[in-house]
Amino acid sequence: MTYAELAAQARGKIGPYCKACPVCDGRGCKGQIPGPGAKGSGTVAINNYNAWQGITVNMDVLHEPFEADTRWTFMGRELAAPIMVAPVGDVLRHYGDGMTMDAYNELVVDAARRAGTIAWTGDGVDDGIYSHACSCIAGASGAGVAVCKPWSADKVADKVKLAQEAGVAALAMDVDSAGLPFLKGVVPPAGPKSVEALREIIGSCGMPFIVKGVMTPSAALKAVEAGAAGIVVSNHGGRVLDGCPPTAYVLPEIVANVPDDLLVLVDGGIRSGLDVFRALALGAHAVLVCRPFVVAAYGGGAEGVRAYFDQLTAELKDAMEMCGAATLADITGEMVYEMA
């Protein structure tokens, strides 16, 4: 099944906010929260998608024949491709009652592992979402990344303990989620984290820690200073602040200013294997993809998740072979052409 076919099957199961558009470009759900839309004008999600389309690739087939090798290692685990399923905090709130959050996590964590990748799981106002997600990852032999929100120190400590017990591949915090409208005024509060506060959290977790929601070189260096093993260049799909630049625009400058050994991931509008190629050429080590995997899960269950991952991987392989990159390490900035 192609993504367009999965989206067609999801329609009627996933509403009312998500329209399961044939191309998930942010237009159909523009400005809808609750729902998967972006905040305010809703244009950040649209711009995320359009920015990748504005980066063309330099074709070069004057090379020996090869089958592209897309394998990538994340935290000691070999993945079939540098593509991971991004976290969702509450599908029931944002995608309709066709699936509970527990059911979604059970499906996606297992399906991602079987497909040859891993899923990142989300956090929400309901603490049960995070704890059940950790249980799913534990049941998948730790093949997953638990993402917690920037709660108070005590609440974060509880989340860290659950992640430790689950044996997750890594722990992440989407620091930008303090800007989510439905987290305003909750008790205990979710809010910004200083470098020192983040350093204390990272020092206590005893596992790789990834900071999600980095959009500037200075923020990336703060994450490094705090001891993060990696960052995700992300504007939360436009859901936390209107007017942000697309992630494709800020990625190269961030990569140029961080240590070579820092893991740099990116999300935001990545919808095809060609987009994955573009992101790797701009310096990312791997990508996260969110909304389309939700649609694939609603449209085709576990097989839908597998089919979409396979589609992305096949499209990445095709781009690599048509541009002369036999391995991921062969993908360079010279293989893309950024149009003015």
N, C-alpha and C positions, 0 to 999 in steps of 0.2 A: 504493500500500500504506500502511495505517495503521501506527502503531508497534505496536499489539497484534498485527497480522498478521505484522509482521517478527519480533516476539518469538516467536510461535508457530513460525515457520519456523526460528528459531535454536535452539529446544530440540532437544537431541540432538546439536548441533554444538558447543555452547559450554560444556558441563559440565566437571568435576562441581560446581564451586563456584557459578558463576552459574546461576540457575534460569530466566533469561530471563522474568521475571515480566511479566504484561500491564501492570502499573504498577510501574515501578522505584522502589520506596519504601524500600528498605533492609531489608525484613523477611525476604525469602527467603534472603539471604546474611548475615544478622545474625551478626557476630562472626567471620566466616571470613576469615582471612589465613594462608596464601595464599588468594587469592580476592578478590572485589571488596568484601567486607564491611568494616564499621567495626570499630575496635579495642575490646577489652574487652567491655563490655555490648552494643556494637553499636547503641546507641540514638541516637548523634549523627546518623548518616545518616537514620534514621527521623525524628528531630526536624527535620532540615533540610527534608525534604519536607513534613512536617505544618505547619511554620511558614508556608510560602507559602500553604497552604490556609486558614490562619487570617486571611489578609488578603483581605477582600472588595473588590469594585470598585464604584464609583459610576456607575451607568448614566445616560446623558444623551443622548437621541437628538433633542433639540430643536435641530437645527442644519441648515445647508444640506447636501445630499447631497455626499459626496466619497468618493474611493477613497484609503484611508490609504497614505501614503508611508513605507515602512519602511527606506529606504536610509540607510546610516551609513558614515562614513569613518573608517578605522583606518590610521594611519601612512601617510596619503596614498593609500590604496587604498579605492575605493568598494565596500562590501559590500551585498548585497541586504537584509540585516537585521542588527541588532546582536546576532547570535548566532554564536558560534564554537565549534569542536570542541575540547574540553579535552584535555590530554595524558594519555597512558597510557604507563607505563614498560615493561611486559612482559606482553603478553596471553598469551603461552605459559605463564607462571607462574600468572597469575591467572584466565584464562578458558578454559584447556584447549588441546589441541593441534590444534584445527581451523584455526589460522592462526598463522604465525610473526610475530614483531614486525616484521621487514622487510616482509613481505607486507602487514601491517596498515597500516604507515606509507605504503607505496606507494599502497595503495588509498585511504586516507582523505585524504591530502594532495591527491591529484589530484581525488577526488570532491568534496571541499569547495570547491576552486577552481572546478570546473565548476558547482557549485550556486550560486556567488555569495558564498562566504564563505572563511574560511581555517581550517586546522587548526593546533593547537599540538601539537608532538611532545614525547615524554618522554625520560627519561634512566634508566639503570639500572646495576646492578652490572657488566653487560657493556658495555664502552665501545663496542662495535660498534653497539649500539642507537642511541646518540646520533649517531655519525658517519654511519650510514646514513640516519638521519632528516634530517640536514643535507643529504645528497645528494638526498633526495626533494624537499626545499624548493628546492634549487638548480634541480632539474629542472622545478619549477613556477614558475620566474621569481621566486623569493623569496617566494612566497605562502604564508607560514607563520611561526610563532613557535617557535624552538627553546628548550626549557626544560631547564636543567641543574640538578643538585642541588648543595647547598652543600658541595662537596668541599674539599680542601686548596687553597691558593692556586695551586700549580703545576698541579694537575689542572684547576682552573677556567680557568686561562690557556689550556690546550690546547683546552678546550671553546669559549672565546671565539674563538680563532683559526678553528676549524672553522665557527662561525656567521658570522664575517666573510667567509670564503671562499665560503660558500653564499649570501651576500647576503640573509639572512633579514629579514623585515619588522621584527622586534624580537627581542631576547634576553630571556629571563626566567629567574628562579631561584625554585624552590619551596622557600623557606627553611625551611618547616615540615617538610620531608621527612626531616630529621634524626631525627624521631620514628618513622619507619617501622621496624617490628621487623626486617625483613630487611636493613636497612642498619647495624644495630648491629654494631660490631666489624669492619667491613670496612676494608681498607687500600688507599689512604689513607682516613682517616675522613671522614664527612659530619657536620657539626655546626653549631651556631649561628654567626651572623656578627655581629660588632660593626658599628656605624655606620661606623667607620673602614675596616674590612676591606671592607665593601660599597662604600664610596666609591671605594676603590682599584680594585675590579673594574669599577665603572661608568665610572670615568675612563679605563680602558684599552680599553673595548670599542668606542667610537666609533659607537654606534648606540643607539636607544631601548632602555632597560632597564626591565623590569617586575618588581616584587617580588610573588610569589605566596605567600599564606599569612599575610595580615594580618587580625587579628581585633580590634584595639583602636585607638582614636584615637592613642594614644601610639606604637604600632608604625607606624601610617601616617605620623606626623610624622617618625619616624626614617628611614623610606624616603625621604621628601621631603628630609630633611637630607643623606642619602647621595647624592642626585641622581637618584633614580628618576623616570622619565617617567610611570609609572603603578603601580597596585597591583591585586592581585586579592584581594578579601575572600573568604577561603576557610579552612575548617578541614580541608581535604584529604579531604572526604567522611567525616570521622570516623575516618580511618585512622591518625592520628598521636597523638591524645590523646582519651581518653574524657572525657565530662563537659563538653565545649565547648558554648556556646550555638549555636543555629542562625545561619547567616549572615544571614538575613532580620532577625533581632533586632538585630544589631550594625551593619548597613549604614547606617541613617539617622544614627547618632551619628558614625560615621567620616566620612561625607559632610559633615556639618555642621562638622567640625573641620579639614578639609584645604583647601588652596588650590583655587580654582575651576578652575585650569588643569590640575590633576592628573587623569589618566585613572583612573577608578574602575570596575573590573570586579567581577563577583561570580559565584560558582558555589555548588553545594551544594543538591541536591534540586530543581533547576529542571527540570521535565519537560514543560511545555506552553507555548504561546505566551501564555496568560493569566499564567503564572508570570513570563515575560519582561516582560510589561506591569507586573506588580506590582513587579519589581525596578527597572525604569526609573522608576516612580512614586516609589520610595523613594530615588532619586538616583543609581543606577548608570548608566553610559553604555552598557554592553553586558554580556552574560552569556557564561559558558562552560558547556557541557554535556558531560559525560563518559560515564558508564556507558551511557546509552541509545544513544549513537552506536556504542559497541562492539557492543551487541546488534544494532543495525541493520546493521552491517557483516557480522556473522556470519550474520544472517538473510537479507540481500538484497544483499550485496556493495556495489558502488559505487551501484547504483540504490537500495539500502536507505538509504544515507547521504543521498542526494539526497531521497528520499521523506520521511524524517524531518525534514530541514531545511525542506522545503517545507511540511510539516504545521505545524511551529512558526511559520513565517512567516505562514501563512494564519490561524492562531489569534491571532497578535499583531495582524494587520490587523483581524480581527473585533472584538477587544477595543477597539482604537483607534476604530473606527467606532461602536461601541456606547457609547463613553464620551466621544466628541466631540473626539478628538485626531487632527487631519489629518496631522500630522507627529510625529516623535519628540520634537521640541522642545516640542510642545504637551502632552506627558504630564507631569503635575504631581502632587504629593503630595495634592492635593485630589481626585484621581480614585480614591483607595483609602480604604477604611475598615478600620481595624485593630480587630478585635473584642477585647474584654477577655478 
